[in-house]
Each structure stands twice: as C-alpha cells, then as structure tokens.
C-alpha cells in the first residue's frame, strides 16, 4: 500500500502540478462556453427562464469539462507516458499493472473535481446561482462516479499508441458526443432521430441524473443502468484491445 501511495503522489506531481494544458483547455474552454451562452447569447429570455437556463447550462459545462479531462487529457497523458517510456518504468516496478491505471484514475478524478469546483464558482459569482452546499456535493459526487466510464474511454483510446490516431479519435468522440448529448445546447433543439442517439449517450445519462438531483426528482433505475452498461461495454473493449496489443508484442 505504501508503494501504491508513492505512485499516486508521483502521478499527482507530474500530472496535476505540471499539466498546464489541463488548466488552459479542460477548465477554460467550458468556462468560456458558459459565459458566452449565459451572458451574451441570452437576449429576449425572461428572468425566470434565464435563471433556469443558467443553472442547467452550468451542469452541462461541468460535465463537458469532465468529458474533456476524462477523454482528451487521459489519452494524451497515457500517450506521453508511452513515448517517454514512463509506462515501461512502471512495468519494471513490483506493483501490478492495474495499480498504475488505478493511480491515474484517482488523479484524473481529482482533476475533474478541480474543474467542477472552478465552474461552479463561476456560476455563483457571475450569475448568482444559489444552491445549498449539500446539493452541490451530491452532484459533484455523482459526476465523480459518472465520469469513470469516460476515463476508461480515454484509456481505451490511448491503447492505439499513435498520436495522429489518438487525436483523430478524440475529435471524433468528444465534440460530437458533447453536441448530440445536449451539453452545448438543449437536446430538444435537434432533429428527433438525432435525439434518439443523444439520449443513449453516457453524458446525457449523467446530465439527466444531475438535473434530477438539482430539481429534487427521483433518480430512475434506467439512468443508473445506462451508465453501468456503458462502463461494462467500455471496460470490455479496453480488456480486448489490451489483450490484442499484448499478443502483437509477443
């Protein structure tokens, strides 16, 4: 356990304290989107509807930030570990391989917490959003657990070990996922056929759970089941691709 704690501390230093890309991209982009869609593109909206919109869009940008951090930052960090041979160093340690990934998952979840807090503070200071701290803590806890499937998406993408392929997959997954799941704009603005696909995405499921908590509605078993199914699917694909890569090297 002491060796695992050391690995977590090591990853904390090299990923969080030295990761300027995270602070500039994963946090600033959702904050810019939030300010743009709540302070600039809101003309003609009544005060009552504007308050609801500001709160709902805050939830969307929190999830969007977690999506960026969980997929793009995870995949690129693991790629850098591979190109710098840091992952080879971890293979030579007595710790099992799964603990290397577990330590990284802990760090990336912590990054998601940091970005969530930053965006929440922007909503409170700029738009005077008022929610009790218990509600915020519940939403952040749900997001923390709900982004685990997204972190595994980042791990899955990183297994391709090629920067061009990884960047292509990141762009093909993250931004379309943000659009069709209703993070950038309400999902009911899209065509009906696209809404069907959007409502099947893990980010839509997570957003629905957050809003159920926000408005004191019951969380349905289907919402939890949807995220669980996504997690199992992604872990299965990650395991299959890992075994395939291992066979290629032997």
C-alpha positions as CSV (number, residue, x, y, z in Angstrom):
1,X,0.0,0.0,0.0
2,X,2.9,2.4,0.7
3,X,4.3,1.8,-2.8
4,X,0.9,2.5,-4.3
5,X,0.6,5.7,-2.3
6,X,4.0,6.7,-3.6
7,X,2.8,6.2,-7.2
8,X,-0.3,8.3,-6.5
9,X,1.9,11.1,-5.2
10,X,4.2,10.8,-8.1
11,X,1.4,11.0,-10.6
12,X,-0.1,13.9,-8.7
13,X,3.1,15.9,-9.1
14,X,3.7,15.2,-12.7
15,X,0.1,15.3,-14.0
16,X,-1.6,18.0,-11.8
17,X,1.2,20.4,-10.8
18,X,2.8,20.4,-14.2
19,X,-0.2,20.0,-16.5
20,X,-0.8,23.5,-17.9
21,X,-2.8,22.0,-20.8
22,X,-5.5,20.9,-18.3
23,X,-5.9,24.3,-16.8
24,X,-5.9,26.1,-20.2
25,X,-8.1,23.6,-22.0
26,X,-10.2,21.4,-19.8
27,X,-11.2,24.3,-17.5
28,X,-11.1,27.5,-19.6
29,X,-13.0,26.2,-22.6
30,X,-16.1,25.2,-20.6
31,X,-15.9,28.5,-18.7
32,X,-15.8,30.5,-21.9
33,X,-18.7,28.5,-23.3
34,X,-20.6,29.1,-20.0
35,X,-20.0,32.9,-20.1
36,X,-20.9,33.1,-23.8
37,X,-24.2,31.2,-23.5
38,X,-25.3,32.9,-20.3
39,X,-24.1,36.4,-20.7
40,X,-24.0,37.1,-24.5
41,X,-26.5,34.8,-26.3
42,X,-29.4,35.2,-23.9
43,X,-31.3,38.2,-25.3
44,X,-35.1,38.0,-25.1
45,X,-35.1,35.4,-22.3
46,X,-37.3,36.2,-19.3
47,X,-35.6,36.5,-15.9
48,X,-37.3,33.3,-14.6
49,X,-36.3,31.3,-17.7
50,X,-32.8,32.8,-17.6
51,X,-32.3,31.6,-14.1
52,X,-33.2,28.0,-15.1
53,X,-31.1,28.2,-18.2
54,X,-28.0,29.5,-16.3
55,X,-28.3,26.6,-13.8
56,X,-28.9,23.9,-16.4
57,X,-26.1,25.1,-18.6
58,X,-23.8,25.2,-15.5
59,X,-24.5,21.5,-15.1
60,X,-23.8,20.9,-18.8
61,X,-20.4,22.7,-18.7
62,X,-19.4,20.8,-15.6
63,X,-20.0,17.6,-17.4
64,X,-18.3,19.0,-20.6
65,X,-15.2,19.8,-18.6
66,X,-15.2,16.3,-17.1
67,X,-15.6,14.9,-20.6
68,X,-12.6,16.9,-21.9
69,X,-10.5,15.9,-18.9
70,X,-11.6,12.2,-18.9
71,X,-11.0,11.6,-22.6
72,X,-8.6,14.0,-24.1
73,X,-6.3,14.6,-21.1
74,X,-6.3,10.9,-20.1
75,X,-5.5,9.6,-23.6
76,X,-2.8,12.2,-24.2
77,X,-1.2,11.7,-20.8
78,X,-1.0,8.0,-21.3
79,X,0.4,8.5,-24.8
80,X,3.1,10.8,-23.3
81,X,3.8,8.1,-20.7
82,X,4.3,5.7,-23.6
83,X,6.5,7.9,-25.7
84,X,8.7,9.0,-22.7
85,X,8.9,5.3,-21.6
86,X,7.4,6.1,-18.2
87,X,5.0,3.3,-18.7
88,X,8.0,1.0,-19.2
89,X,9.4,2.2,-15.9
90,X,6.0,1.3,-14.2
91,X,6.2,-2.2,-15.7
92,X,9.6,-2.7,-14.1
93,X,8.3,-1.9,-10.6
94,X,6.9,-4.6,-8.4
95,X,3.4,-3.0,-8.5
96,X,0.9,-4.8,-10.7
97,X,-0.1,-3.1,-13.9
98,X,-3.7,-2.4,-12.8
99,X,-2.4,-0.3,-9.9
100,X,-0.7,2.0,-12.4
101,X,-4.0,2.6,-14.1
102,X,-5.8,2.9,-10.7
103,X,-3.4,5.6,-9.5
104,X,-4.0,7.5,-12.7
105,X,-7.8,7.1,-12.4
106,X,-7.6,8.6,-8.9
107,X,-5.6,11.6,-10.2
108,X,-7.9,12.2,-13.2
109,X,-11.0,12.1,-11.0
110,X,-9.3,14.7,-8.7
111,X,-8.7,16.8,-11.8
112,X,-12.5,16.6,-12.6
113,X,-13.2,17.7,-9.1
114,X,-11.0,20.8,-9.5
115,X,-12.6,21.7,-12.8
116,X,-16.1,21.2,-11.4
117,X,-15.4,23.5,-8.4
118,X,-13.9,26.2,-10.7
119,X,-17.0,26.2,-13.0
120,X,-19.4,26.2,-10.0
121,X,-17.6,29.2,-8.6
122,X,-18.0,31.0,-11.9
123,X,-21.7,30.3,-11.9
124,X,-22.1,31.5,-8.3
125,X,-20.0,34.7,-8.8
126,X,-21.1,35.7,-12.3
127,X,-24.8,34.5,-12.4
128,X,-25.5,34.4,-8.7
129,X,-26.7,30.8,-8.8
130,X,-27.8,29.8,-5.4
131,X,-27.9,26.1,-4.3
132,X,-27.2,24.6,-0.9
133,X,-23.8,23.0,-0.4
134,X,-25.4,19.6,0.1
135,X,-26.9,19.6,-3.4
136,X,-23.6,20.7,-4.9
137,X,-21.7,17.9,-3.0
138,X,-24.2,15.3,-4.2
139,X,-23.9,16.5,-7.8
140,X,-20.1,16.5,-7.7
141,X,-20.1,13.0,-6.1
142,X,-22.4,11.7,-8.9
143,X,-20.2,13.3,-11.5
144,X,-17.1,11.8,-10.0
145,X,-18.6,8.3,-10.3
146,X,-20.3,9.1,-13.6
147,X,-17.2,10.1,-15.4
148,X,-15.4,6.8,-14.7
149,X,-16.8,5.3,-18.0
150,X,-15.4,8.4,-19.7
151,X,-11.9,7.9,-18.2
152,X,-12.0,4.4,-19.5
153,X,-12.8,5.8,-22.9
154,X,-9.6,7.8,-22.6
155,X,-7.6,4.7,-21.6
156,X,-9.1,2.8,-24.5
157,X,-8.1,5.5,-27.0
158,X,-4.6,5.6,-25.6
159,X,-4.0,2.0,-26.4
160,X,-3.6,2.9,-30.1
161,X,-0.2,4.3,-29.2
162,X,-0.2,6.7,-32.1
163,X,-0.6,10.5,-31.7
164,X,-2.4,11.0,-35.0
165,X,-4.8,8.2,-34.4
166,X,-5.4,9.3,-30.8
167,X,-6.1,12.9,-31.8
168,X,-8.4,11.8,-34.5
169,X,-10.4,9.5,-32.2
170,X,-10.5,12.3,-29.5
171,X,-12.0,14.7,-32.0
172,X,-14.4,12.1,-33.4
173,X,-15.7,11.2,-29.9
174,X,-15.6,14.2,-27.6
175,X,-17.1,17.0,-29.7
176,X,-19.8,15.0,-31.4
177,X,-20.7,13.5,-28.0
178,X,-20.9,16.9,-26.5
179,X,-23.2,18.1,-29.3
180,X,-25.7,15.2,-29.6
181,X,-26.0,14.7,-25.8
182,X,-27.2,18.2,-25.2
183,X,-24.2,19.7,-23.5
184,X,-23.7,22.6,-25.9
185,X,-27.3,23.3,-26.5
186,X,-30.7,21.7,-25.4
187,X,-31.2,18.3,-26.9
188,X,-34.8,19.1,-27.9
189,X,-33.4,21.6,-30.5
190,X,-32.0,18.7,-32.5
191,X,-33.9,16.5,-35.0
192,X,-35.9,13.7,-33.5
193,X,-33.8,11.0,-35.0
194,X,-30.6,12.6,-33.5
195,X,-32.3,12.9,-30.1
196,X,-32.7,9.2,-30.0
197,X,-29.0,8.7,-30.3
198,X,-28.2,11.6,-28.0
199,X,-30.3,10.1,-25.2
200,X,-28.4,6.9,-25.3
201,X,-25.0,8.6,-24.6
202,X,-23.4,8.4,-21.1
203,X,-23.1,12.2,-20.9
204,X,-26.8,12.6,-21.4
205,X,-27.5,10.0,-18.7
206,X,-25.1,11.8,-16.4
207,X,-26.8,15.2,-17.2
208,X,-30.2,13.7,-16.5
209,X,-29.1,12.4,-13.1
210,X,-27.6,15.7,-12.2
211,X,-30.8,17.6,-13.1
212,X,-32.9,15.1,-11.2
213,X,-30.9,15.9,-8.1
214,X,-31.0,19.6,-8.9
215,X,-34.8,19.7,-9.1
216,X,-35.4,17.1,-6.3
217,X,-36.7,14.5,-8.7
218,X,-36.2,10.8,-8.2
219,X,-33.3,9.1,-10.0
220,X,-34.6,6.3,-12.1
221,X,-33.0,2.9,-12.2
222,X,-32.8,3.3,-16.0
223,X,-30.4,6.2,-15.7
224,X,-28.1,4.3,-13.4
225,X,-28.4,1.2,-15.5
226,X,-27.5,3.2,-18.6
227,X,-24.2,4.4,-17.1
228,X,-23.4,1.0,-15.8
229,X,-23.9,-0.6,-19.2
230,X,-21.6,2.0,-20.8
231,X,-19.0,1.2,-18.2
232,X,-19.2,-2.5,-18.8
233,X,-19.0,-2.1,-22.6
234,X,-16.0,0.2,-22.4
235,X,-14.1,-1.9,-19.9
236,X,-14.8,-5.0,-22.1
237,X,-13.4,-3.2,-25.2
238,X,-10.4,-2.0,-23.2
239,X,-9.7,-5.5,-22.0
240,X,-10.0,-7.0,-25.5
241,X,-7.7,-4.3,-27.1
242,X,-5.2,-4.7,-24.3
243,X,-5.0,-8.5,-24.9
244,X,-4.8,-7.9,-28.6
245,X,-1.9,-5.4,-28.2
246,X,-0.1,-7.9,-25.8
247,X,-0.3,-10.6,-28.4
248,X,1.1,-8.3,-31.1
249,X,4.2,-7.7,-28.9
250,X,4.8,-11.4,-28.1
